[in-house]
Amino acid sequence: AADVMLTQWAAGLADAAVPIAFAGALACMLTLRIVATTFLSFRATFLLHDSMFWRLLRAPVPTFFDVTTCGEICNKFSKDLEAADVQLPEFLAQFCSNGSQLVTVFALTVVAIPWFGLVLLLMTLVFVYVALTFSKLSRS
């Protein structure tokens, strides 16, 4: 879409406001994605730290603190928090990207081939049934 708009604008067939509005919309969506990813990652790291810290404070002294050194405790904290700080934003961005692509492909397919909506609905119901059945089996 961006290449077509740029080609039309360069040929003088399109108004200059359209590519500018398109670029502005993209910049707004990018800013929204960065803010949401940062906020969600910060919140996840904060909750992880609080949960780990309170469990550490409630750990039994003779069986945990006498066996585990301060260095090991710091290494465990830093490793888990580093994973939440570095990997979680990447995974979240990748999940959102893949999810939006999946929704776009399904939406375009349903627009092009309307009866595919019924197939998609049937596949969704089968998937939900299998997921619920598997989750019940995995708990027992």
Summary of the structure (lengths in Angstrom):
residues: 140
radius of gyration: 24.4
end to end distance: 50.2
largest distance: 78.6
contacts: 297
relative contact order: 0.05
helix: 87%
strand: 0%
